Amino acid sequence: MNTSSASAKIIDPADRLIVALDVPSADQARAIVLQLGDAVRFYKIGLELFMSGNYFELLDWLIARNKKVFVDLKFFDVPETVRSAVRALASSGATFATIHGNQAIMEAAGADKGALKILAVTVLTSLDRGDLDDLGFACDVDALVLSRARRALAAGCDGVVSSGLEAPHIRAELGERILVVTPGIRPVENRPADDQKRTVDVAQALGNGADYLVVGRPIRNAADPVAAAWAMQAQIAQALGVN
């Protein structure tokens, strides 16, 4: 890559793609994992699956198949409750977990995380400038994201979930000390009209400093999900200059 914003972390390129299992049931999630096979090593499981039941059975099932798991439940509660939840999750074998970027919550989560890597949510990629105005955030999006990233690192978190549009500012200021996980990855052409507003493609995200890319619908809803996953892995390898 030709940009100074790109992450220099040593991460297996095949692990950089995280597929979001945002489906209604654990059975559907398992079917996707079995279908994708070796094309994907890392999966995100979130609120939709949590509400469907069998969430932790699915987590164990994924780990038993040597898959990495990103638990995306965005913990937001009394700090001690979040700390207890993170402490319990730390022994599950999950790789990542998300929390909201409140200072006391971040500090509590960072205190008992063990090997679990804690990611603070900065600004959801489904929000744009108008949405932030409605929520009362008068500051610039870049400034808000960077402020939250600074505070997350200082509080003991490992990284942030951030749009690829703001990733260069995070990488420029915080360097390799912080993990940047970027959702809202969309194809270069024919980007679908959905609820993601601040999107980038694979090359942009990696060039801007993302360490991991979270992809859902472009793979799950593809005519051939396996081909779509391998194509995205090829794009990642090309962007990283890996043969």
Secondary structure, DSSP 4 states (H G I P E B T S, - for coil): ---TTS------GGGSEEEE--SS-HHHHHHHHHHHGGG--EEEEEHHHHHHS-HHHHHHHHHHTT-EEEEEEEE-S-HHHHHHHHHHHTTTT-SEEEEE--HHHHHHHHHS-TTPEEEEE-S-TT--HHHHHHHT--S-HHHHHHHHHHHHHHTT--EEE--TTTHHHHHHHHGGGSEEEE--B--SSS---SS--S-B-HHHHHHTT-SEEEE-HHHHTSSSHHHHHHHHHHHHHHHHT--
